[in-house]
Amino acid sequence: MKPVPQHIVANGPPGTLWFGGAVDRSTMTLRVMAKAGNLAVDKLAISRLLGCDAVQGKTRHWSLAAPYSVDSDLDSQVSWILSRLSEDVSVWAALNQDYRLELFCGLFLERNNRGVSVSPTTMSELGKRGIALGFDIYAPDDGSNQSTDPTLSSVTPPAGQEPRPR
């Protein structure tokens, strides 16, 4: 997390609650799921259509995850995922006939009142492919998001993922 600049902290009244700024970290995974219930999808067929193998695992859906982002640059994460997959909109239309497509984003906040945006170009690229965009937002629940120390970091990255240095 970028700390609040020291010259601002020094001029803040005692007990100031520091908040605001960009989302601290994000994860992003494209998921191709069955439209009904807990049915499994044909991962090999989806991989052939999209031109990219799925992430290995015991899930019932096909998935591809972008690298973890310390800066929460959602546009870059979407671009990373889409650059590995077919650009053919007819392929995406066929997938939408049989499956539900979702780009799942985990947003990790270290302080209150964080924000993030997605560019119109990115939204258009997702829309052309029929991909829904979903968010889970994670904030500290132990009160540490009310910290008066702007340098504290209280949200840890998901297991197995380390933040990239800034």
N, C-alpha and C positions, 0 to 999 in steps of 0.2 A: 504494500500500500504506500502511496506517496504521502509522506507526512505533510501536515500543514506547515507552510514556511515559517521559520523561527521568528521572523520579524512580525508576522501576524499574531503568532502565539504570544509573543512578548507584549503586544499591545492589547490583548484580550483581557477583559476583567476576570478576576479570580472566579473559579467555578464555571467558566465558559464551557458549554457542551459543544464540541466540534463535530460538525456533520456536513453533508453535502458532497458533491463531486461525482466522479464516474464510478460505476460498479467496479469493485476491486479485482475480481477474477471471474472467469466463466469457462464452462465446459459446453460442448455442443455435439450432439449425436443425431445423425439421420437414421430414422427407424422406418422400416417397411413392415407393416403388421397386418394380420388377418383382420377383415372387417367385422367378423363375428367371434365373440367369445375368446376362449383360450386356444384356438386352433393354431397349429404351427404353419409356417410359410415354407415354400420350396426355396431354400436359400441358394441352391445351385442355379436354379432357373433365373432367379432375380440377379444373381452375380453375372450370369451370361448376358442378360438384357442390359444391365448397367455398365458392364465392362470392368467390374471391380469386385474383388472378393469381400465377403462380409467379415466383420470382426468375429473371431472364434469365441464360442461360449455356449452355454446351455440354454440361452434364451430361445423363445419361440418365434422371434422376429429377426429379420436381416438388419444389420446396423453397421454404420461407419462413423467413427468418432474423429473429430478434428483435434489437433493438439490443444492442450490446456493453454488458456490465455490469461496472463497476469493483467493485461491492460483491458480485458473485456472488449476486444475489437471484434464485434459480432460479424461485421461485413467481411473481414479477413477470414474468419472461421468458416462462414458460408462459402466463400470463394474457394477455400482449401478443399472443402468437401465436394462442391460441384465440379471443380477442375479434374477430379478423378473419375467422374461419371459421364455417361452418355449425354450429349447435348441434344439428341434427337427427341423432339417433343412428342412424337408418335410413340416412342418407347415409354415415356412418362404417362401418356394417356392410357396406354395398355395396362401399366402398373396400377393406375388409379381405378381401373375397372374392377380389378380383383383384390386390391389391397388398400390399406389406409397408410398414407405417407405423412410423417411428422418429423420436423426438425426440433429436437428437444434441447433446450438450453437451461443449464444450471447457472444461476447468477449468485455470486458469493459476496456479501456485504460485510465490511468491517465496521462501518458506522452507519448511523441513520441517514436517510434522505439521499440515497445514491440514485444515479440515473444512467440510462443507456439508450442509444437510438440505433435504428436500422435504416440504411439509405433507401431511397426510392428504387434505385437500380437493383439492389439486393432483393427488395420485396417483389419487384417485377420478375426477376429470375426464379424466385420461389413460386410465384403465382403461375408462370408459364408451365411449370412442372407439377402444379397441383399439390404443393407441399405446404402443410399447415405449420405454423410456428408456435411452439409452446414454451412456457417459462416456468421454472421452479425457482423461487427466490429464497435464499438462505441467509439468515442474520443470526448473530449470537443471541442466545436466549438466556444468558446468565447475567444480563444487565450490563455487560461490558461494552455494548454498543452505545452506552451513555457515558463512556469514559471521558474524563477531562484531559487525558494524555493523548494528543493527536498522533503519537508514534506507536501506540499499542496496536497489535494485530491479534484478533481473537478468533477469526474463522480459519480453520485449517483446510487445506485442499483435500479432495477426495483421495481415498486410499490408493497408493501406487502412482499418484501424480504429484510431482513437485513443481512449484511455480518456476518459470524461467526468470533469470535475473533481469532486472530492468536495464 
